[in-house]
Amino acid sequence: MTPPRLVGLSANVQRPSKTRTLVDAVLHEAGAQTALDARILDFVDAGPGLGAAWTRDQLPTAARDVLAAIEAADGLVVGSPVYKGAYTGLFKHLFDLVDPGALAGKPVAIVATGGGARHALVVEHAFRPLFGFFGALQIPTAVYASDADFTDGALTEAGVRARAAEAGGQLAALLAHRAAAAAPVELAAAE
């Protein structure tokens, strides 16, 4: 049985990144609970041409590869820093280029980072409607972390770490269940 493909996408444009650290925490927890083919990508991987492309066919190869990984994934962990009460414009731009049916029924974990607690509801008011449009299966636990939850770039706040572990566990359970349900289909196709 092929392990599910889990892609972490962080909307950071530089490294190191608190958002990437938070996405990685959920990705790592999911991978610790079930066998996964997991990878993490960010906008550094997509390159500066992402923002210049108005259509999919205008994307440079690096950005096209990030888009293809998102669409081919069995599940996602998505995260963005918060700017002015929502995810970044470049994050939205990338998802504007995603095929509308590509995420239907796929499990998605949502994370966000921001300067303070006042942005915590962004996961509910900005991210959930976006992934609802795609028909994605959003896990119940979303994770928000503020600057105070990190020390020297490491996620250190116990409550946020517990939420990241819970989100990773929920995602792993969904992916494992879906993989087990698909296994008889894979075996029958191989025969």
trRosetta pair geometry for C-beta under 8 A, 3 or more apart (Angstrom, degrees):
i j d omega theta_ij theta_ji phi_ij phi_ji
1 179 6.4 99 165 167 126 105
1 183 5.0 -31 -107 -115 127 105
1 186 6.5 117 -119 74 72 153
2 37 7.6 -25 171 -19 85 132
2 179 8.0 -135 82 -144 61 110
2 186 7.3 -162 14 -135 95 156
3 34 7.9 159 -149 138 103 86
3 35 4.4 -111 -109 130 125 94
3 36 5.3 -180 160 -122 121 18
3 37 4.8 141 87 -25 105 82
3 179 7.1 -14 -145 -127 40 154
4 34 7.8 25 31 118 114 123
4 36 5.7 -38 71 -124 82 79
4 37 6.9 -157 96 28 33 83
4 74 4.0 -110 -163 77 94 151
4 75 6.2 35 154 6 128 108
4 175 4.3 -144 62 -175 165 111
4 176 7.6 -113 -1 -69 131 39
4 178 6.9 74 -91 80 136 108
4 179 5.0 -110 -46 -66 102 120
5 36 7.6 119 -119 -173 16 81
5 37 4.8 -34 -101 77 64 109
5 38 7.8 156 -162 -83 44 38
5 72 6.6 -19 94 124 157 85
5 73 5.0 -131 111 -133 101 56
5 74 4.8 122 49 4 70 92
5 75 7.6 167 90 31 53 67
6 27 6.5 161 129 -138 121 86
6 30 6.0 -171 -159 111 170 142
6 31 7.3 -146 57 -66 143 87
6 36 4.8 -9 8 -174 121 133
6 37 7.0 151 20 74 69 52
6 38 4.4 -16 69 -105 103 85
6 39 7.7 157 87 24 61 53
6 73 6.5 67 -132 -162 20 110
6 74 6.7 -53 -68 63 56 88
6 75 4.9 -19 -112 73 80 98
6 76 7.3 171 -160 -87 64 22
6 77 7.0 40 172 -10 102 97
6 171 7.3 91 -130 152 132 123
6 175 6.5 -34 -71 -101 111 161
7 38 7.6 179 -79 -150 29 56
7 39 5.9 -14 -117 68 68 83
7 40 7.6 140 -169 -101 54 32
7 41 6.5 -10 -171 12 102 110
7 69 5.2 141 -116 149 148 100
7 70 6.0 -137 95 -96 153 47
7 73 4.0 -98 7 -89 112 141
7 75 7.6 171 27 89 65 49
7 76 5.5 -22 71 -111 85 73
7 77 7.5 -157 101 30 43 69
8 23 4.4 129 -177 158 116 110
8 24 6.4 110 148 -80 168 49
8 26 7.3 148 -112 75 117 95
8 27 4.2 -53 -57 -67 135 139
8 38 7.1 40 -15 -176 100 97
8 39 7.0 -145 29 106 82 40
8 40 3.8 -21 69 -111 117 80
8 41 6.9 160 84 24 62 59
8 76 7.5 134 -99 -166 30 59
8 77 4.3 -16 -112 65 79 108
8 78 7.8 -178 -157 -74 49 33
8 79 7.6 0 -174 9 89 106
9 23 7.1 -133 67 -147 27 151
9 40 7.7 -175 -69 -157 27 59
9 41 5.5 -14 -107 71 68 92
9 42 7.1 143 -163 -95 51 43
9 66 7.4 103 -121 -174 111 104
9 70 6.3 18 -58 -93 145 106
9 76 6.4 -17 9 -162 107 108
9 77 7.2 167 24 84 60 57
9 78 5.1 -6 64 -114 101 71
9 79 7.1 173 92 30 57 64
10 17 6.2 138 148 103 139 142
10 19 4.8 144 -161 121 107 99
10 20 4.1 147 107 -89 175 67
10 22 7.9 131 -112 60 117 80
10 23 4.4 -135 -71 5 102 151
10 24 7.9 -24 -47 -31 136 81
10 40 6.8 22 -6 -178 108 103
10 41 7.4 -178 26 94 72 44
10 42 4.3 -27 71 -103 93 98
10 43 7.6 -103 101 -5 64 77
10 79 5.0 -12 -114 70 71 103
10 80 7.6 160 -163 -82 50 41
11 19 6.4 -57 53 141 69 158
11 42 7.2 -156 -68 -153 6 79
11 43 5.8 40 -157 -29 45 120
11 79 6.6 -141 11 104 84 55
11 80 3.8 14 30 -113 138 82
11 81 6.5 -127 86 16 102 71
11 87 6.5 112 6 -173 167 100
11 88 5.0 179 151 31 137 123
11 90 6.4 149 -163 86 105 97
11 91 4.0 -33 -106 -76 146 110
11 94 7.9 -156 -108 17 98 138
12 15 6.9 99 122 -74 132 61
12 17 3.4 -4 -128 -133 165 160
12 18 8.0 151 -89 46 131 52
12 19 4.8 174 -53 59 103 116
12 20 5.1 -66 13 -35 143 102
12 42 5.0 -23 56 -164 87 133
12 43 6.3 -164 81 30 38 98
12 44 7.0 -16 102 -20 86 99
12 81 6.7 85 -90 -22 71 109
13 42 7.8 -161 -78 152 27 107
13 43 4.9 -38 -91 87 67 126
13 44 6.6 133 -158 -62 36 72
13 90 7.3 70 -67 54 118 162
14 17 6.3 143 83 -72 61 100
14 44 6.9 105 -103 -73 19 117
15 20 6.8 -15 -111 25 86 162
15 42 7.3 133 -68 66 102 155
15 44 5.9 -36 -24 -31 106 163
16 20 7.2 -136 -170 60 60 124
16 21 7.2 38 177 -48 102 109
16 153 4.9 14 126 -142 149 140
17 20 3.9 81 74 9 110 107
17 21 6.6 -168 95 -11 58 82
17 42 6.9 142 31 -136 156 157
17 81 8.0 -108 -168 -49 107 113
18 21 5.4 -52 -150 34 35 116
18 22 6.5 33 153 -18 66 103
18 81 7.5 85 67 -92 99 100
18 113 4.7 152 111 -161 111 164
18 145 6.9 -140 164 99 112 120
18 147 7.2 -93 -83 -107 170 57
18 150 5.3 -98 -122 -47 114 160
18 153 6.9 -134 -81 -140 70 58
18 155 7.9 116 -156 -74 79 82
19 22 5.8 -55 -151 36 32 109
19 23 6.4 33 152 -17 66 105
19 79 4.8 172 -176 131 94 116
19 80 6.4 -5 -146 -156 146 11
19 81 5.1 -100 -52 -53 134 75
19 111 7.3 148 -156 114 72 106
19 112 7.4 -22 -122 -150 101 35
19 113 4.6 -132 -80 17 74 125
20 23 5.6 -51 -144 38 34 112
20 24 6.1 35 155 -20 65 108
20 40 6.9 102 -159 162 90 132
20 42 5.5 -34 -93 -76 117 140
20 79 7.6 178 -78 79 31 132
21 24 5.7 -57 -148 39 27 113
21 25 6.5 36 151 -28 62 101
21 150 7.0 93 82 -115 154 125
21 153 6.4 171 -63 170 149 74
21 154 7.0 -160 -158 -124 144 31
21 155 5.6 171 141 -34 115 98
22 25 5.6 -44 -149 24 34 115
22 26 7.0 28 155 -11 62 100
22 79 5.7 157 88 -137 107 159
22 111 4.7 -175 133 162 116 141
22 112 7.9 -55 103 57 156 10
22 113 5.8 173 -2 -58 147 109
22 143 6.3 -171 -178 114 114 123
22 145 5.3 -164 -94 20 135 133
22 155 6.3 117 -87 -79 67 134
22 160 7.9 -64 -121 165 107 118
22 164 6.7 -134 -158 -101 71 127
23 26 6.2 -61 -159 38 33 105
23 27 6.1 31 148 -18 68 114
23 40 6.2 130 117 -138 116 116
23 77 5.2 139 -158 123 81 112
23 78 7.5 -29 -116 -162 116 9
23 79 4.2 -134 -67 13 103 134
23 111 5.7 -167 -79 56 62 138
24 27 5.3 -56 -140 43 34 115
24 28 5.8 38 159 -24 69 106
24 40 5.7 -12 -89 -87 84 161
25 28 5.9 -52 -144 35 25 111
25 29 6.5 24 156 -17 60 107
25 143 7.9 -125 83 135 120 166
25 155 5.6 -20 -66 28 147 158
25 161 7.0 -113 -167 -128 141 65
25 164 4.1 -9 124 174 120 149
25 165 7.8 -69 160 -56 98 59
25 168 7.4 -116 133 -46 62 131
26 29 5.8 -55 -149 36 31 110
26 30 6.4 31 154 -19 65 105
26 77 4.7 165 95 -139 123 141
26 109 5.2 -167 168 122 146 150
26 111 6.1 -158 -15 -45 141 135
26 143 6.5 -167 -66 17 123 146
26 164 5.1 -116 -69 -161 72 82
26 167 4.9 -39 -127 98 115 116
26 168 4.6 -172 -160 -68 55 89
26 171 6.9 72 169 11 102 147
27 30 5.9 -56 -151 35 29 110
27 31 6.4 24 154 -14 64 111
27 38 5.5 143 -177 -177 102 133
27 40 5.8 -146 15 -73 175 107
27 77 5.1 -130 -65 27 85 153
27 168 7.1 -93 -7 -113 8 109
28 31 5.7 -60 -148 41 30 110
28 32 6.3 33 153 -25 65 106
28 168 7.0 -42 73 -122 52 153
29 32 5.6 -52 -147 31 32 114
29 33 6.7 20 157 -13 63 110
29 164 6.2 154 -12 137 144 80
29 165 4.9 -171 -126 -125 147 52
29 167 7.4 94 74 75 140 69
29 168 2.6 106 90 88 112 164
29 169 6.4 -62 150 -40 114 66
29 172 7.3 -117 125 -28 72 126
30 33 6.1 -71 -156 38 30 105
30 34 7.0 -41 172 41 67 92
30 36 6.2 38 126 -27 98 160
30 38 7.1 143 88 -93 109 142
30 75 7.9 -149 -173 105 157 140
30 77 7.4 -157 -3 -53 143 128
30 109 7.7 -148 -55 -13 134 150
30 168 4.2 -127 -44 -162 67 81
30 169 7.4 -147 -94 -58 58 22
30 171 4.6 -45 -101 89 127 113
30 172 4.2 178 -149 -61 67 91
30 175 7.1 65 -174 19 118 139
31 34 7.5 -93 -134 63 25 55
31 36 4.9 -104 -105 45 75 121
31 38 4.9 -84 -77 2 122 152
31 168 7.9 -58 13 -167 58 119
31 172 7.6 -141 -35 -96 20 116
32 168 7.4 41 37 144 98 135
32 172 7.9 -74 63 -81 58 156
33 168 6.8 144 4 136 126 93
33 169 5.7 124 -59 -116 166 63
33 172 3.8 84 81 137 121 168
33 173 7.4 -43 135 -49 138 66
33 176 7.8 -98 124 -34 93 135
34 172 4.4 157 11 -171 110 99
34 173 7.7 164 -31 -70 137 31
34 175 6.3 172 84 85 146 105
34 176 4.2 -128 -124 -69 154 115
34 179 8.0 159 164 28 134 141
36 172 7.4 -97 -47 -118 127 84
36 175 6.7 30 -99 126 109 153
39 69 7.2 -80 80 -163 127 137
41 45 4.7 -92 -158 52 86 154
41 46 7.5 85 163 -44 111 84
41 66 5.3 167 159 -127 147 95
41 69 6.1 115 -21 84 153 152
42 45 5.6 115 56 6 54 98
42 46 7.6 -109 116 -1 40 92
43 46 4.9 -46 -145 35 50 116
43 50 6.5 -105 -150 34 92 157
43 90 6.2 47 -118 131 149 137
43 94 7.9 -127 -98 -52 98 141
44 47 7.7 38 173 -70 31 39
45 62 6.4 -162 156 178 57 104
45 65 7.8 -101 153 89 104 111
45 66 5.8 131 107 -79 108 117
46 49 7.7 -133 148 61 78 73
46 50 4.4 27 143 -54 124 135
46 62 5.7 137 -162 127 27 95
46 63 4.2 55 -167 -103 89 73
46 66 4.5 -46 -87 0 92 155
46 94 7.3 -79 -114 -102 164 127
47 50 6.4 140 75 -21 61 89
47 60 5.9 -62 81 76 138 135
47 62 4.2 83 -7 79 124 142
47 63 5.9 -102 49 -45 93 88
48 51 6.8 -47 -177 29 57 103
48 52 7.3 46 137 -11 74 112
49 52 5.3 -65 -153 42 53 113
49 53 6.2 57 153 -34 81 101
49 59 6.8 117 123 -160 109 50
49 60 3.7 67 79 -3 159 124
49 62 7.2 117 43 53 114 102
49 63 5.7 -129 86 -11 94 131
50 53 6.3 -60 -157 21 29 110
50 59 6.9 18 -112 -134 56 92
50 60 7.7 -84 -55 33 52 95
50 63 4.2 166 -85 -113 83 135
50 66 7.7 -22 -93 52 127 141
50 90 6.5 72 111 -164 122 106
50 93 7.1 120 149 106 94 121
50 94 6.4 -13 -174 -83 126 95
51 90 5.7 -54 -83 -113 100 103
51 93 6.5 66 -115 98 60 165
52 58 7.4 -122 115 144 77 117
53 56 7.5 61 158 -106 129 13
53 58 3.9 164 -141 100 85 99
53 59 4.5 25 -115 -79 169 57
53 60 7.4 -139 -55 -7 124 66
53 63 6.6 -174 2 99 145 155
53 97 7.4 33 110 -89 119 148
54 58 5.8 42 39 35 65 155
55 58 5.0 94 57 4 74 105
55 59 8.0 -111 102 -24 47 80
55 97 7.5 135 -168 -119 30 101
56 59 5.8 -35 -166 -5 42 117
56 64 7.5 91 -176 -114 77 90
56 67 7.1 -180 -134 148 95 166
56 97 5.2 141 -80 -165 80 103
59 63 4.3 -126 -167 93 105 112
59 64 4.4 139 108 -63 122 82
59 67 6.5 -32 -161 -1 174 141
59 97 7.1 100 -59 -173 130 157
60 63 5.3 83 57 17 74 102
60 64 6.9 -139 98 -9 32 95
61 64 5.5 -59 -142 38 30 114
61 65 6.3 34 158 -24 66 104
62 65 5.8 -53 -153 30 29 113
62 66 6.9 29 150 -17 61 102
63 66 5.6 -49 -152 33 39 112
63 67 6.4 39 150 -17 67 105
63 94 7.9 -135 -164 -115 102 98
64 67 5.6 -54 -149 39 33 113
64 68 6.2 36 152 -21 66 106
65 68 5.6 -51 -144 37 31 112
65 69 6.4 35 154 -22 63 104
66 69 5.8 -53 -150 33 31 112
66 70 6.6 33 151 -20 63 103
66 94 7.4 -55 116 -148 122 129
67 70 5.8 -53 -153 32 32 113
67 71 6.4 22 155 -11 66 109
67 94 7.0 -153 -88 -166 89 89
67 97 6.0 -62 -119 112 136 117
67 98 6.7 -160 -152 -89 91 68
68 71 5.9 -60 -145 42 31 106
68 72 5.9 19 160 -11 68 116
69 72 6.0 -63 -137 45 26 103
69 73 6.4 45 157 -47 62 99
70 73 6.0 -45 -155 5 26 117
70 76 6.7 31 -144 -99 77 130
70 94 7.9 128 -24 155 164 112
70 98 6.1 -80 113 -108 133 118
70 102 7.4 65 119 132 86 136
70 103 7.9 -34 157 -75 93 105
71 98 6.3 175 -75 -147 95 87
71 99 6.0 62 -122 26 130 107
71 102 4.0 -61 -134 -162 89 141
71 103 7.7 -92 -118 -55 56 72
73 76 5.5 96 104 -68 150 80
73 106 6.9 94 101 -170 86 145
74 106 6.5 -171 175 -138 34 103
74 107 7.7 17 137 36 70 93
74 175 6.2 98 118 -135 118 101
74 178 7.0 172 178 101 116 137
74 179 7.6 45 173 -71 159 92
75 106 5.8 -174 -97 176 47 90
75 107 4.2 -11 -122 70 110 94
75 108 6.9 -169 -164 -75 70 41
75 109 7.8 45 166 -5 106 88
75 171 6.0 137 164 -169 145 102
75 174 7.0 127 -102 96 140 112
75 175 5.0 -80 -15 -83 147 114
76 103 7.4 -34 0 -129 136 113
76 106 6.7 61 -1 131 95 120
76 107 7.5 -179 32 100 60 57
76 108 4.7 -2 65 -118 99 81
76 109 7.1 -155 103 33 57 65
76 136 7.6 -46 38 -149 119 141
77 108 7.6 158 -90 -163 28 56
77 109 4.5 -13 -114 65 75 108
77 111 6.7 18 177 2 92 114
77 167 7.9 102 -124 137 107 119
77 171 6.9 -7 -74 -114 96 169
78 108 6.2 -6 6 -168 111 106
78 109 7.3 164 23 81 62 55
78 110 6.0 -18 68 -112 90 60
78 111 7.2 176 91 32 42 72
78 127 7.3 166 95 -147 117 120
78 131 7.7 173 39 -72 146 129
79 110 7.4 135 -85 -171 60 45
79 111 3.9 -23 -97 78 110 95
79 112 6.1 -176 -152 -80 75 38
79 113 7.1 46 176 -9 114 90
80 87 3.8 65 76 -143 159 94
80 88 5.2 -148 -168 6 120 87
80 91 4.4 -26 -99 -68 138 162
80 112 5.8 -14 64 -118 67 84
80 113 7.9 -146 107 31 33 73
80 127 7.9 176 27 -84 113 109
81 88 6.3 47 63 -47 81 110
81 112 7.3 115 -128 -166 16 74
81 113 5.2 -40 -109 73 65 92
81 114 6.7 128 -168 -85 66 55
82 85 6.9 19 -179 -106 107 8
82 86 6.9 142 -148 66 76 14
82 87 7.1 -60 -106 -89 55 35
82 112 5.5 63 -53 171 98 119
82 113 6.8 -151 -1 88 85 39
82 114 3.7 -15 39 -87 124 113
82 115 7.7 -112 70 6 104 72
82 119 4.3 139 103 -176 166 144
82 122 5.0 -166 -111 -24 125 171
83 86 6.9 -37 68 66 64 64
83 87 7.8 18 30 154 83 19
83 88 5.5 65 14 -99 124 67
83 89 7.6 -59 71 -14 136 79
85 119 6.8 -150 -109 -123 45 86
85 122 6.4 -177 -175 -96 46 104
85 125 7.9 -43 171 94 94 129
85 126 7.4 154 142 -53 68 133
86 92 7.9 15 142 -48 121 127
86 122 6.1 174 -110 -146 31 109
86 125 8.0 -98 -98 103 80 93
86 126 4.3 161 -134 -118 80 148
87 91 4.3 -86 152 79 117 145
87 92 6.2 140 90 -46 109 86
87 112 7.0 -112 -89 -112 81 116
87 122 7.2 143 -47 166 63 120
87 126 5.6 176 -8 137 85 133
87 127 6.5 96 -42 -76 123 82
87 130 7.7 -35 19 -13 140 159
88 91 4.5 105 60 -1 82 102
88 92 7.2 -151 97 0 48 83
89 92 5.7 -55 -151 39 36 109
89 93 6.1 42 149 -25 67 105
90 93 5.3 -47 -143 34 35 118
90 94 6.6 41 155 -22 64 99
91 94 6.0 -53 -155 31 29 110
91 95 6.7 15 153 -6 63 108
92 95 5.9 -63 -148 45 34 104
92 96 6.2 46 150 -31 67 101
92 130 7.4 -119 -115 -116 83 140
93 96 5.5 -47 -150 25 32 118
93 97 7.1 25 152 -14 60 103
94 97 6.0 -65 -165 35 35 108
94 98 7.2 45 141 -35 66 97
95 98 5.1 -29 -149 8 51 120
95 130 6.3 42 128 178 159 124
95 134 7.8 -90 -169 -54 111 132
98 102 5.5 -119 174 51 93 135
98 103 6.7 26 153 -24 137 113
98 134 7.2 -9 108 -108 131 131
99 102 4.0 102 68 -33 96 111
100 133 7.8 -81 -144 144 91 92
100 134 6.7 -153 -161 -118 53 67
101 104 5.3 -29 -162 -10 62 124
101 135 7.8 -3 -131 41 52 130
102 134 7.4 -46 64 -158 70 115
103 106 5.0 -97 -162 39 59 120
103 108 7.0 22 -171 -54 121 129
103 131 7.0 -98 136 -147 146 80
103 134 3.9 15 69 157 122 132
103 135 6.8 150 97 66 78 70
103 136 4.4 -32 148 -76 112 101
104 134 6.6 -135 -65 157 55 70
104 135 3.9 10 -121 89 76 126
104 136 7.1 -103 -102 -72 20 46
105 135 6.4 -10 -31 134 57 102
105 136 7.4 -72 26 -129 13 35
105 137 5.8 23 -163 -30 36 109
106 136 5.5 -43 65 -133 77 84
106 137 6.3 -162 87 24 22 91
107 136 7.5 97 -143 178 8 89
107 137 4.8 -43 -89 83 53 107
107 138 7.9 129 -155 -101 52 15
107 139 6.1 45 -166 -51 98 96
107 171 5.7 148 142 -138 131 73
107 174 4.3 127 -85 112 151 143
107 175 6.1 -111 42 -60 144 78
107 178 7.5 -150 -16 -13 117 144
108 131 5.3 -136 78 -153 157 148
108 136 4.4 21 -5 158 130 136
108 137 6.7 144 12 71 77 51
108 138 5.3 -36 69 -101 97 62
108 139 7.0 -151 81 -1 43 80
109 138 8.0 125 -95 -156 26 63
109 139 5.2 -9 -93 32 73 127
109 141 7.6 -7 -139 84 96 77
109 142 7.5 160 -173 -111 63 55
109 143 7.6 18 168 7 103 105
109 167 4.8 107 -150 170 126 111
109 168 7.3 20 -103 -78 169 44
109 170 7.4 134 -94 78 109 104
109 171 4.8 -52 -45 -67 123 133
110 123 5.1 137 124 -152 123 102
110 127 4.5 123 -151 143 140 151
110 128 7.1 -86 -24 -65 169 67
110 131 7.1 -133 -71 -3 120 149
110 138 6.5 2 -19 -150 116 108
110 139 7.9 -169 8 51 77 83
110 142 4.4 -22 78 -125 102 104
110 143 7.4 171 98 29 56 64
111 123 7.5 -22 -126 -102 16 125
111 142 6.9 179 -83 -172 41 71
111 143 4.4 -13 -113 70 89 97
111 144 7.2 171 -160 -80 58 38
111 145 7.5 4 -173 4 102 97
111 164 7.5 36 -104 -108 131 90
111 167 7.4 136 -68 116 98 170
112 119 7.2 -123 129 137 125 110
112 122 5.3 -119 124 87 170 119
112 123 5.3 -155 8 -67 122 89
112 127 6.9 -144 -48 -38 122 136
112 142 7.7 14 7 167 95 110
112 143 7.7 168 27 93 56 57
112 144 5.2 -12 67 -113 89 80
112 145 7.8 179 93 29 47 62
113 144 7.3 158 -90 -162 32 59
113 145 5.2 -22 -110 72 82 85
113 146 7.2 147 -163 -102 66 24
113 147 7.8 92 176 -63 100 54
114 118 7.8 -110 124 67 139 66
114 119 3.5 -55 110 66 174 150
114 120 7.6 -131 43 -61 131 46
114 122 7.0 122 -44 7 140 142
114 144 7.1 -14 16 -170 104 103
114 145 8.0 154 27 87 60 44
114 146 5.7 -37 78 -110 70 73
114 147 7.7 -80 112 -26 38 79
115 119 7.0 93 41 -3 68 134
115 146 6.4 7 124 -156 19 92
115 147 5.5 2 -142 -16 46 118
116 119 6.6 111 70 6 58 94
116 146 5.1 50 -124 -146 20 138
116 147 7.1 -28 -65 22 54 98
116 148 7.6 50 -114 -4 62 110
117 120 5.4 -11 -169 -30 60 118
117 146 5.7 -63 -59 -44 54 150
119 122 5.2 -6 174 -20 81 122
119 144 7.1 -171 105 -165 81 131
119 146 7.4 136 48 -95 104 96
120 123 7.4 -39 170 12 51 101
120 144 4.5 147 -137 98 69 159
120 146 7.7 -54 -70 -50 89 105
121 124 5.1 -53 -168 43 72 110
121 125 5.3 44 139 -5 95 114
122 125 6.1 -70 -127 53 30 92
122 126 4.9 -16 -171 21 74 121
122 127 6.8 73 138 -13 72 97
122 144 7.1 124 47 -109 92 128
123 126 7.4 -42 -89 51 11 83
123 127 5.0 -26 -149 32 49 130
123 128 6.9 68 150 -31 58 93
123 142 3.8 155 160 148 144 147
123 143 7.5 140 -89 49 158 27
123 144 5.6 -130 -20 -59 125 105
124 127 7.5 10 -31 49 12 89
124 128 5.6 -3 -150 1 37 133
124 142 7.0 -169 -58 40 68 154
125 128 7.4 32 -32 35 11 102
125 129 7.5 -4 177 -6 33 113
126 129 7.0 -75 -163 36 18 101
126 130 6.8 12 155 -15 59 114
127 130 5.8 -66 -155 36 33 112
127 131 6.3 10 163 -3 72 110
127 142 7.0 145 76 -134 142 142
128 131 6.3 -64 -142 46 30 97
128 132 5.9 39 156 -28 66 109
128 138 6.1 81 -126 -161 79 177
128 142 7.7 -86 -60 -59 101 147
129 132 5.3 -53 -141 35 31 119
129 133 6.7 43 156 -28 62 96
130 133 5.9 -49 -164 21 31 114
130 134 7.3 17 146 -7 61 104
131 134 5.4 -50 -152 39 46 111
131 136 4.2 -60 -179 49 98 128
131 138 5.3 111 105 -71 134 114
132 135 7.5 40 -177 -74 36 30
132 136 7.4 -86 -72 43 24 79
132 138 7.3 -44 -66 -14 70 132
137 174 6.9 -179 116 -167 132 147
138 142 7.9 -8 175 -68 112 102
139 142 7.9 151 83 -64 81 58
139 167 6.1 125 100 -149 138 74
139 170 4.3 124 -163 119 131 128
139 171 5.6 -81 -49 -69 154 74
139 174 6.8 -133 -89 -12 105 145
140 170 6.5 -133 38 -143 84 162
141 163 6.0 -167 178 -165 118 80
141 166 4.8 -133 -158 114 177 109
141 167 4.3 -134 99 -80 109 77
141 170 5.8 150 26 3 108 147
142 167 7.1 76 -110 -101 17 131
143 160 6.6 97 -166 -161 102 79
143 163 4.7 149 -109 123 93 113
143 164 5.2 65 -121 -80 160 67
143 167 5.3 -91 -32 -16 114 151
144 160 7.7 -98 85 -122 43 106
145 149 4.2 -116 -163 71 96 149
145 150 6.9 84 153 -40 126 94
145 155 6.5 -67 -131 -125 162 105
145 157 7.0 166 -136 41 101 127
145 160 4.7 78 -98 -154 100 149
146 149 5.5 109 55 -5 59 103
147 150 6.4 -72 -165 37 41 103
148 157 7.2 65 116 -64 75 132
149 155 6.3 -3 139 -146 96 73
149 156 6.8 175 170 54 51 66
149 157 3.7 -68 -140 3 82 132
149 160 4.8 41 -160 4 140 158
150 153 6.1 -4 175 -131 122 11
150 154 6.3 150 -157 70 77 33
150 155 5.9 -45 -99 -94 77 43
150 156 6.4 115 -136 12 26 90
150 157 7.8 -54 -45 -10 37 96
151 154 5.7 -28 67 61 72 89
151 156 4.4 14 10 -8 107 149
155 160 6.3 -122 -171 106 110 118
155 161 5.9 143 132 -81 111 87
155 164 7.0 40 148 -14 161 158
156 161 7.6 -37 -179 -45 11 123
157 160 4.4 58 83 19 108 111
157 161 6.5 176 86 -14 52 88
158 161 5.5 -57 -144 38 31 113
158 162 6.3 33 156 -22 66 105
159 162 5.7 -52 -149 33 31 112
159 163 6.6 30 152 -17 63 103
160 163 5.6 -51 -148 36 36 111
160 164 6.4 39 151 -21 66 103
161 164 5.6 -52 -148 35 32 113
161 165 6.4 33 151 -19 64 104
162 165 5.6 -52 -149 36 32 112
162 166 6.3 35 151 -20 65 105
163 166 5.5 -51 -145 37 34 113
163 167 6.2 34 155 -19 66 104
164 167 5.8 -52 -145 37 30 110
164 168 6.3 31 154 -18 63 108
165 168 5.7 -55 -146 39 30 112
165 169 6.3 33 153 -21 63 107
166 169 5.7 -55 -149 36 30 113
166 170 6.4 30 154 -18 64 105
167 170 5.8 -53 -147 36 31 110
167 171 6.3 29 155 -17 64 108
168 171 5.7 -56 -146 39 30 111
168 172 6.1 32 155 -21 66 107
169 172 5.7 -53 -143 36 29 111
169 173 6.3 31 157 -20 64 105
170 173 5.9 -54 -149 34 29 111
170 174 6.6 26 155 -15 63 107
171 174 5.9 -58 -151 38 31 109
171 175 6.2 25 156 -14 67 110
172 175 5.9 -59 -144 41 29 107
172 176 6.0 28 159 -19 66 110
173 176 5.9 -56 -143 38 26 109
173 177 6.2 27 157 -19 62 109
174 177 5.8 -57 -147 37 28 111
174 178 6.2 24 158 -15 64 109
175 178 5.8 -56 -145 40 30 109
175 179 6.2 31 156 -20 65 108
176 179 5.7 -55 -145 37 30 111
176 180 6.3 29 156 -18 64 106
177 180 5.9 -56 -148 37 28 109
177 181 6.3 26 154 -17 64 108
178 181 5.7 -55 -146 38 31 112
178 182 6.3 24 156 -14 65 110
179 182 5.9 -61 -146 42 29 107
179 183 6.5 52 150 -48 63 94
180 183 5.5 -31 -152 -1 34 121
181 184 7.8 -54 178 22 34 97
182 185 5.2 -62 -165 43 57 117
182 186 6.0 59 140 -26 83 102
183 186 5.5 -53 -145 35 35 112
183 187 6.3 33 157 -18 67 105
184 187 5.6 -53 -145 38 34 111
184 188 6.2 33 156 -19 67 106
185 188 5.9 -54 -145 37 29 109
185 189 6.3 29 155 -19 63 108
186 189 5.8 -57 -148 37 29 111
186 190 6.4 29 154 -21 63 108
187 190 5.7 -58 -150 34 32 112
187 191 6.7 33 154 -27 64 104
188 191 5.9 -53 -153 25 33 113
